Amino acid sequence: MNSEKHIKVTGYSNISWKDAIVKTIDEASKTINNLNNVVVLEQRATISGNKITEYMVDLDISFKIEPFQEQTAEDIDNM
């Protein structure tokens, strides 16, 4: 059976929305295995002096859940 989990993540950049998306996915991939899909839920920006100073994105990132495998005493001894 295949299953996936979804998490909502907010990313920030002072360059662009695309940069915020790419950097957020890169960061998430460092601690979450099997990333497989992203949906941009919302884009926002902070404005200062008539210019955008910070881009923000809310992302729905999904990843496949690995099947549970029980550890045996031998597996634990080999750690």
C-alpha positions as CSV (number, residue, x, y, z in Angstrom):
1,M,0.0,0.0,0.0
2,N,1.3,3.4,-0.9
3,S,0.6,6.4,1.4
4,E,1.8,9.9,1.6
5,K,1.9,12.6,4.2
6,H,1.3,16.3,3.5
7,I,2.9,19.2,5.5
8,K,2.3,22.9,5.2
9,V,5.6,24.9,5.1
10,T,6.2,28.6,4.8
11,G,9.2,29.8,2.9
12,Y,10.9,33.2,2.7
13,S,13.2,35.0,0.3
14,N,14.3,38.5,-0.4
15,I,14.9,37.7,-4.1
16,S,11.6,36.2,-5.5
17,W,8.7,33.8,-4.9
18,K,10.5,31.2,-7.1
19,D,13.6,31.5,-4.9
20,A,11.4,31.1,-1.8
21,I,9.9,27.9,-3.3
22,V,13.2,26.4,-4.4
23,K,15.0,27.2,-1.1
24,T,12.1,25.8,1.0
25,I,12.0,22.5,-1.0
26,D,15.8,22.2,-0.7
27,E,15.6,22.7,3.1
28,A,12.8,20.3,3.5
29,S,14.7,17.6,1.5
30,K,17.5,17.7,4.1
31,T,15.3,16.2,6.8
32,I,12.5,14.5,4.9
33,N,13.0,11.6,2.6
34,N,10.9,10.8,-0.5
35,L,9.5,14.2,-1.4
36,N,7.3,13.8,-4.3
37,N,4.9,16.8,-4.8
38,V,4.5,20.4,-4.0
39,V,1.5,22.7,-4.3
40,V,1.8,26.5,-3.9
41,L,-1.0,27.4,-1.6
42,E,-0.4,31.2,-1.3
43,Q,2.1,33.9,-2.2
44,R,2.5,37.0,-0.1
45,A,5.0,39.8,0.1
46,T,6.2,42.6,2.4
47,I,6.4,46.0,0.9
48,S,8.6,48.8,2.2
49,G,9.2,52.1,0.4
50,N,7.0,51.0,-2.6
51,K,9.2,48.0,-3.1
52,I,8.9,44.3,-2.3
53,T,11.4,43.5,0.5
54,E,10.4,39.9,1.3
55,Y,8.6,37.2,-0.6
56,M,6.6,34.5,1.3
57,V,5.1,31.3,0.0
58,D,2.9,28.7,1.8
59,L,3.6,25.3,0.3
60,D,1.8,21.9,0.7
61,I,4.7,19.4,0.4
62,S,4.0,15.7,0.2
63,F,6.3,12.7,0.7
64,K,5.8,9.0,0.5
65,I,5.6,7.2,3.8
66,E,8.0,4.3,4.0
67,P,6.5,0.9,5.2
68,F,7.1,0.1,8.9
69,Q,9.8,-2.5,9.4
70,E,10.2,-3.9,12.9
71,Q,13.8,-4.1,14.2
72,T,15.1,-7.4,15.4
73,A,17.5,-7.8,18.3
74,E,20.2,-8.5,15.7
75,D,19.5,-5.2,13.9
76,I,19.8,-3.3,17.2
77,D,23.1,-5.1,18.1
78,N,24.5,-4.1,14.7
79,M,23.8,-0.4,15.3
